[in-house]
Amino acid sequence: MNTCFALVDCNSFYASCERVFNPKLRNQPVIVLSNNDGVVVARSDEAKALGIKMGTPLHLIKELVRRNRVYVYSSNYALYGDMSNRVMNIMTTYAPEMEVYSIDEAFLNFSGVSNVKNLAHQIHQAILNGTGLPVCVGIGPTKVLAKIANAFAKKNKKISPVCDLSEISSRNTVLDSFPIEDIWGIGLKSAEKLKNLGIFTGKELRDSDTDKIENTLTVVGRRIVLELRGISCLALETVKPDKKQIISSRSFGKPVYALEELKESISSYVERAAEKLRHQSSVCGHMQVFVHTNRFKAVQQYFNTASIQIPTPTSASNVLVKAAFQGLEKIYKEGIEYKKSGVIISDIGPVGLVQLGLFDAGKSYFQDEKIMKVMDKINQSKGLSSIRLGSSGINQDWKLRSELKSPHYTTRWNDLPKAR
């Protein structure tokens, strides 16, 4: 059976999410900023046309933004995450197998399915009707070709939101002008190596000697060449592997000096990491706590980290927070202007294999598990952080800046759009 994959990718996802609930943004330049309203992480086509690049600090383009009346928003991850779930749920009704590749794109397995191109148009319309989000669909016999097809569809979406590279003739046309650095799996350094070999396009890479490419780019390069030839080497990852390490960290919205504020931030980050642990039914046996100053600012520079071993692996937020505080107190220094703090959770394993120590309080351990289940259930139904540990604080004045955030249209009752 011939393989067939489709890559469905939302167009300018963050900006498109903002447009769904704010019609005045349609056909207008829109940008979305990173945490702390620092740099540009998403742009509408209109913003791209103005020359606004990804990763550009906002303060460098303030005049351009003002002059062209660019709409600027803080990242609204609650909104984007919920809209992503809606898109993925629609896609699951069209394919027997799906790999969620990122928040705004997924691979679908259509091997053995007829009229895939018509099905791709149906998916495009269903997502548009169901969420208001525009998507493009790339089709190919391999994941690499599906990715290239999607990129081509995005460049030509006014003609058609779907590109099908199932046929060799259509592949030749697209690959002949497709830049080597834009191929999935080819980074900038790899692209430079290939250009030194006289390979500049997808077609030239496809037709190159596989042994020569493997010597240059290892076995990964060989697989990419084979995928460009229509030989599938990359299967769908339908089950995400459990995380082996979880990092939870943020920059502060203002300078932080006090230990109490640092404790609030660390408690908040540990809670988030512990939720992720419980979501994948895991526990952790080791944690690192770190703090550091702003290296771009003329202040006393300081960076330090503390390592904490958890005697009995757990995912209970209250237990992990208590351990994190012990580490934080060891590395805290008075009079330092802190810019960022965070935790790194490791030594992660399945919850079912936890063995209580001889002197562990078994009753307390299982009681913590029950409390966490109740907290998670409330937060799932009422919204993230509806209930949290008191050690995470109430006002959280240290939190990162998000002064331009849109309402949580789909996850908070008070933020529901109002019809007039």
N, C-alpha and C positions, 0 to 999 in steps of 0.2 A: 504493500500500500504506500502510495506517495504521501510524503508529509506535507502539511500545509499549516502555516502559522499566520495569525493576524496580530498586529500590535495596535491597540487602541490608546490614543494619547490625547488628553485634553489640551486645547489651545490656550496658551497664556493663562494657566489654571487659576492662580491666585487672583489675577486681575479679572478674569471671567467670573469668578465667584462673587466678587464685589459688584459686578455689573448686573448679575441676576436680580438683586434686590434693590438696585438703584438705576433705573432706566436712563437717567440723565448722563450716565457714564458711557453710554453706547456711542461708538465712533469718536470717543474722546481719548486723549492720552492719559493713561493710568499707570502708576508705579506703586509697588508694594515694598516696604522696607524690612530689613532684618530686625532681629532682636535689638532693643534699645534704640530703634529708629536710626540705625547707623548707615547701612549701605543698601543699594537697590538689589532686590532678589527676584523681582518679577516685573515684567513690562508688557503692556498691550502693544499691538502692532503699531499704533499711532505714536507711542512713546519710543519705540525702536526707530521709527522713521525720523525722529528728532535727534537721533544720535546718542541717546542715553544707553550706556553700556551696563551689563550686569556687574555688580560689585562696586559700582561708583558710589563714593560717599556722598550723602545728600548735601552736605555743606559746600561741595564743589560745584554743584549744579543748581543752586538756589535761584540764580538769576535766570537760567534757562527754564526752570520750572515756573517761575513767576511770569516770564514773558510769554510763554506758550500755554499758560493756564493748565498745567499738568495737575491732575488729581493725585494726591499723595495719601497713602494709607499705611498704618502700622499692620504688621502681620496679625491675622486673626485665625490662629490655628484651630480653635474650636469650630469655627465656620468651615474652614477648608477640610478638616478631618471628617466632618459630618457629610459635606457634599461629596467627598471622595467615596465614603461608604455607600452613598446612594448610586453613584456611577457604577461601582463594582457590583452592587446587587443587581443592577439592570443587566450587566454583562454576563452574570452567571446563568441567566435564563437562555442564553444563546449558544453556549459551548459546553461540552462535557468536562473540559479541563481548562483551568485558568491559573496563570501565575501573576500575582500582583507584584509588579516590578518596582513601582514607586507610588507615591500618593496620588499621582495623576495619570498613570499608565499601567497597562496590563497586557500580557501575551495570552492569546486564546489558541487552543489547538483545534483546527478544523480539518485534520487529516481524515480523508474518506467522505467529507461533506461536499455535496455538489452545489453549484451556484454560490460560491463563497463571496464573490464580488457583490451580488445582490443582497446577500446576508449582511455584508459590511455596511451597505447603504442603510439597511434597516436598523442596524445598531446605532449608526450615526443619528438617525432620526429619532429613535427611541430615547436616547440619552438627551438629545436636545429638547424633546417634548417633556420628558420626565424630570429634568433638572434645570433646563435653560442653558446648559453648558455645551459649547461647540467642541467637537472632537474630530480628529483625522484618523483614518485607518490605513495601515500598510499591510499588504499581503505578500507572502513569499513562502517558498518551500523550506526555508530555514529561518531561524530567529534573526540572524544578521541581515538577511535580505528583507525580512519584514520590517526591521528597524530602519533600513535605508528607504524602503518604500514609504514608510510613515514620514520620514524627513522630506521626501520629494512631494508627498501629498500636502504637507504644511506649506511648502513654498508655492504650491499651485492650488491652494484650497478654494480660490475664487472660481476655478474651473471645475474642480471636483475634490471632495474631501477624502476620496478613496484612491489609492494607487495599488495596482496589482502587478507584482513581478513574478508571477507564476510562469509566464512564457519567457523563453530565452531571448526572443526578439526585444521584448520590452526591457529586459534586464540589460542588454547591450546598450540600449539608448540611454538609460539612467546611469549605469556604471561608467560609461565613457566620459562623463563630465562630473562625476561625483568625487569631491576632494578626498584624498587619502586620510586627512586628519579628522574628517567628519564620520569615519566608519566606526561603528560601535566596537570598542575593544582596542582601538588604536589611539594611544595618548600622543601628546606633543613630542615627547622624546622618541617614541617609536616611529612617528611620522617623519621625523628628521632622519632617522636611520634609513627608512625606505626611500626618501628623496635622494639620499646619497647613493642609492642603488639605481636611481633613475626611475623610480616608481612614484607617480604623482596622483593617479586616479584609481578608483575601485576596479575598473576593467584591467588596468595594468597589473594590479595586485592579484586579481583572479587568475590571470594568464601567466603569472610568474612561476618559477620553479619552487616547489614546496620545500625541498630540502634546503635550498638557499634561504628561504624565508624562516624556516625553523632555526637555522644557525644564527639568524639575526634577531628573531623575536621569540625564540623558544617554541615549545609545542603549541602555545597559545596562538602564535602567528600561523602555524600550519592549519589549525582548526578554522581560523578566520578565512584563509584561502579556500579551504574545502567548503565552508558555508557559502562563500561567494559563488562557488561552482554549483550550488544547489544540493550539496551533500550535507545532510543534517548531522551535526556533531553535538549540539547543545539541546538537551531535553528540557521540557518545562519543569520548573521547581514548584510543584503544586503544594508542597508542605514546607513551610518556612522552618529552617533549623532554629532551635532555641539559641538565644543569645548567650555567649560565653562571657561577656563583659557588658556592663551597663554603666554609662556615664551620664550623670545628671548635673548640669552646671549652667550658670547664667552670669552675665555681667550685671553690675548694679546700676540702677538709674541715677544714683547720686553717690558721692564718696561715703564710705562706711568706716567708722573708727571703733565703735563699741562692740564688745564681745557678745552682748545680748542680741544685737542685730545680726551678727554673723551666725549666731546659733539659730535664729529664726530662719535664715536663708538655708543653712545646712539641713535643718529639720524638714523644710519644704522640699529640698532636692532628694533627701533620703525617702520621703513619703512617695515621691513620684517614681523613684527607682524601685522601691518595694512593690508598688502597684504593678509595674512591668514584670517583676519576678513572679508575683502571684498569678498574673495573666497567663504565663507559660508554665504554671505549676512547678516552679523552681524555688530553691532556697540558696542562700549564699553563705560562704564561710570566711570571706575576707573583704575588707573595705579599706579604701584610701580616702582621706580627707585632705583637700588642698585649698590654699588661699594665695592670692597674689595681688600686687599693686598694678597700676597702669604704666606699662613700659614706654608709652608714648608721652608721658607727662613728667615734668621735672619735679618729681617727689622722691623721697627715700624709697629705693627699690627693695622689694622683699618678696620671696617666693618660698613656700615650705609645704611639706606634705607629711602626713602622719599615717602609719600603717596599723590597722587594727585587725586582729584575728578574732573571729566569732567562735567561741567554744563549741556551741551547738548550732549548726547551720539553720538559718531561719529566714522567713520573709516578713516577719511581723515588724511593722513600721516602728512601733514603740521601742522594741528591743534594739533595732538597728540605729535609731536616733540616739538612744542612750550611749551606745558604743561610739557613735560618731562624735558626740560631745566630748568624750574622753580624749579622742584624738585631736579635736579642735583646740581644747584647752592647753595641750602640749605645745602647739605651734603658734598660738596667738601671741602677738606683741602689742603692747600699748603704744599709742601715738603714731601708728601706721595708717596711711590712707589706703584702704583696701578697695580694689576695683572688681574682684571676682572671687567666687568660692565655688566649691563643687565636691562631688563624691564619685568615686569609681568603685563599683561593686564587681567582685570576681569570685573565683572558686565556686562557680555556680553548678548545681546539680539538681536532680529530680527530688521533689518533696517526699516521695515515697521511700527513699533510701536513707532518711535521717535516722541516726541511731543516738538515742539519748544517753548521756554520760551517767556514770554511777551516782553522782551527786546532783544531777539535774532535777529540777522540780517539774516532773512530768505533767502534773495538773495545770501548772502555770503555762507551760508550753502550749498545750491544747486549748487552753482558755484564750490565749493570744490569737490563735488561729481562728477561733470562733468570732472574736471581736473584729478581726480583719475582714472576714467574710461579710459581716453586717455592714461595715464601713464601705466596702466595695459595692455592695448591692445598692446602698443609698446613693453613692456617687454616680453609679451607672444610671439610675433612674432620675436623679435630681440635677445631675451635672457635675463636672469635675470640681473637686475641692468643696463640694457642698458641706461636707463634714470632714474635719481634719484635726490633727493633734494640736493641742493648745500651744505647744512649743514652737509651732510654725508661725505664731503671731496672728494678729487681727488686721491691723492697718498695713503692715508690710511696706513701710515707706522706702525700703531699700530696693523694692522691685524695679525691674528694668522699665524704661520709658516705653509707653505705647499710647502716646497722646493723640494719635490720629487713627485709632482703631474703630472700625465700623461695629455696629451692634451684632450680638450673637443671634442672628435672625432665626436660626433653626434649632438652637439648643437652650434658649431661655424664654420663658413665657413673656416676661416683660419686654423682650426685644422683638417680639413678633411684628412684622410690618403692618402698618395701619392703612386700611383702605379709606380713601376720602371721596 
